[in-house]
């Protein structure tokens, strides 16, 4: 009886890790695209600045265009900095790798040596990764997509309905589970 309960906890934990890999991978792609969208105009403004400066004849006719192009560049860099785009991209990439590593660690366990202490350590590792994940920085559409794609699996608490996420598809049924891993 005890081994079945331990195995169920491990199965649920690995499912949650796999779901978090999917979610954090989508978040990495999202923030990577935002990063790219900021970098392209910055590259263009730098190129425009170089071209404008090459036409400067020394009379100061290029002062206004230089100020405008510099202003646009600074504005874009400020927005990118305030949104912390690079940090979010890196955070979600690292979390994706860590959840995948944890899932592989669980899969590689020898069923003969599994004990309660080992499972509790794995759950603590999962909990620390979950606490470092900023779910508010993940777009709702990606959360709902992951929920729909994994409706038969154990979902992380942040995705299982407690967060106010509702799946509109009537074919998806969620059972209330009283045991939290």
C-alpha positions as CSV (number, residue, x, y, z in Angstrom):
1,X,0.0,0.0,0.0
2,X,2.8,2.4,0.9
3,X,4.7,1.8,-2.4
4,X,1.6,2.5,-4.5
5,X,1.1,5.8,-2.7
6,X,4.8,6.7,-3.2
7,X,4.6,5.7,-6.9
8,X,1.5,7.8,-7.4
9,X,3.3,10.8,-5.8
10,X,6.2,10.3,-8.2
11,X,3.9,9.9,-11.2
12,X,2.1,13.2,-10.3
13,X,5.4,15.0,-9.7
14,X,6.8,13.9,-13.0
15,X,3.6,15.0,-14.8
16,X,3.8,18.4,-13.1
17,X,7.4,18.8,-14.1
18,X,6.6,17.9,-17.7
19,X,3.7,20.5,-17.8
20,X,6.0,23.1,-16.3
21,X,8.6,22.4,-19.0
22,X,5.9,23.0,-21.6
23,X,4.7,26.2,-19.9
24,X,8.2,27.6,-19.3
25,X,9.3,26.8,-22.9
26,X,6.3,28.7,-24.2
27,X,7.1,31.6,-21.9
28,X,10.7,31.5,-23.1
29,X,9.6,31.7,-26.7
30,X,7.2,34.6,-25.9
31,X,9.8,36.7,-24.1
32,X,12.4,35.8,-26.7
33,X,10.1,37.2,-29.4
34,X,9.5,40.4,-27.4
35,X,13.3,40.7,-27.0
36,X,13.7,40.3,-30.8
37,X,11.0,42.9,-31.5
38,X,13.0,45.4,-29.3
39,X,16.3,44.5,-30.8
40,X,15.3,45.0,-34.5
41,X,14.4,48.7,-34.1
42,X,17.6,49.3,-32.1
43,X,19.7,47.8,-34.9
44,X,17.8,49.9,-37.4
45,X,18.2,53.1,-35.4
46,X,21.9,52.4,-35.1
47,X,22.2,51.9,-38.8
48,X,20.2,55.0,-39.6
49,X,22.5,57.0,-37.2
50,X,25.6,55.7,-39.0
51,X,24.1,56.7,-42.4
52,X,23.0,60.1,-41.2
53,X,26.4,60.9,-39.7
54,X,28.1,60.0,-43.0
55,X,26.1,62.8,-44.7
56,X,27.1,65.4,-42.1
57,X,29.0,68.2,-43.8
58,X,30.0,69.9,-40.6
59,X,27.4,72.7,-40.7
60,X,25.2,71.1,-38.0
61,X,22.4,70.1,-40.4
62,X,22.3,66.6,-39.0
63,X,21.8,67.7,-35.3
64,X,18.0,67.3,-35.3
65,X,17.9,63.9,-37.0
66,X,20.7,62.7,-34.7
67,X,18.7,63.8,-31.6
68,X,15.5,62.2,-32.9
69,X,17.2,58.9,-33.7
70,X,19.1,58.9,-30.4
71,X,15.9,59.6,-28.6
72,X,14.1,56.7,-30.2
73,X,17.0,54.4,-29.4
74,X,17.0,55.5,-25.7
75,X,13.2,55.1,-25.5
76,X,13.4,51.6,-26.8
77,X,16.2,50.6,-24.5
78,X,14.3,52.1,-21.6
79,X,11.2,50.1,-22.3
80,X,13.2,46.9,-22.8
81,X,15.0,47.6,-19.5
82,X,11.8,48.3,-17.6
83,X,10.1,45.2,-18.8
84,X,13.3,43.2,-18.0
85,X,12.9,41.3,-21.2
86,X,16.3,39.7,-21.2
87,X,16.0,38.6,-17.5
88,X,12.6,37.0,-18.1
89,X,13.8,35.2,-21.2
90,X,16.8,33.8,-19.3
91,X,14.7,32.9,-16.2
92,X,12.1,30.9,-18.2
93,X,14.9,29.2,-20.2
94,X,16.6,28.2,-16.9
95,X,13.4,27.0,-15.3
96,X,12.5,24.9,-18.3
97,X,15.9,23.2,-18.1
98,X,15.6,22.7,-14.4
99,X,12.1,21.2,-14.6
100,X,13.4,18.9,-17.4
101,X,16.4,17.9,-15.3
102,X,14.1,17.1,-12.3
103,X,11.8,15.0,-14.5
104,X,14.8,13.0,-15.8
105,X,16.1,12.6,-12.3
106,X,12.7,11.2,-11.2
107,X,12.6,8.9,-14.3
108,X,16.0,7.6,-13.5
109,X,15.2,6.5,-9.9
110,X,15.6,2.9,-9.0
111,X,12.2,1.7,-7.7
112,X,13.9,-0.5,-5.2
113,X,15.6,2.4,-3.4
114,X,12.8,4.9,-3.3
115,X,11.8,6.0,0.1
116,X,9.7,8.8,1.7
117,X,12.7,11.0,2.4
118,X,13.9,10.8,-1.3
119,X,10.4,11.8,-2.5
120,X,10.2,14.6,0.0
121,X,13.5,16.0,-1.3
122,X,12.3,15.8,-4.9
123,X,9.1,17.6,-3.9
124,X,11.1,20.3,-2.1
125,X,13.2,20.8,-5.2
126,X,10.0,21.1,-7.3
127,X,8.5,23.6,-4.9
128,X,11.6,25.8,-5.0
129,X,11.5,25.8,-8.8
130,X,7.8,26.7,-8.7
131,X,8.4,29.5,-6.3
132,X,11.0,31.1,-8.6
133,X,8.5,31.0,-11.6
134,X,6.7,34.2,-12.2
135,X,3.4,32.9,-13.4
136,X,2.1,36.5,-13.9
137,X,4.7,37.0,-16.6
138,X,3.3,34.1,-18.6
139,X,0.5,35.1,-21.0
140,X,-2.9,33.6,-20.1
141,X,-3.3,32.0,-23.6
142,X,-0.2,29.8,-23.0
143,X,-1.5,28.7,-19.6
144,X,-4.8,27.7,-21.1
145,X,-3.2,26.0,-24.0
146,X,-1.0,23.9,-21.6
147,X,-4.1,23.1,-19.5
148,X,-6.0,21.9,-22.5
149,X,-3.2,19.8,-23.8
150,X,-2.7,18.1,-20.4
151,X,-6.2,17.7,-19.1
152,X,-5.7,14.1,-18.0
153,X,-2.5,14.8,-16.1
154,X,-1.8,16.2,-12.6
155,X,-1.5,19.9,-13.0
156,X,0.6,22.3,-10.9
157,X,-1.5,24.2,-8.4
158,X,-1.1,27.4,-10.3
159,X,-2.9,25.9,-13.3
160,X,-5.5,23.7,-11.8
161,X,-8.3,26.3,-11.4
162,X,-7.3,27.9,-8.1
163,X,-5.7,30.7,-10.1
164,X,-9.0,31.6,-11.8
165,X,-8.0,30.1,-15.1
166,X,-11.0,28.5,-16.8
167,X,-10.9,26.3,-19.8
168,X,-13.8,27.1,-22.1
169,X,-13.8,23.7,-23.8
170,X,-16.7,21.7,-22.5
171,X,-15.0,18.4,-23.3
172,X,-12.4,19.0,-20.6
173,X,-13.3,17.8,-17.1
174,X,-11.4,18.6,-13.9
175,X,-11.7,16.5,-10.8
176,X,-11.1,18.1,-7.5
177,X,-8.1,16.4,-5.9
178,X,-7.8,16.8,-2.1
179,X,-4.2,15.5,-2.0
180,X,-1.6,18.1,-2.9
181,X,1.9,16.9,-3.9
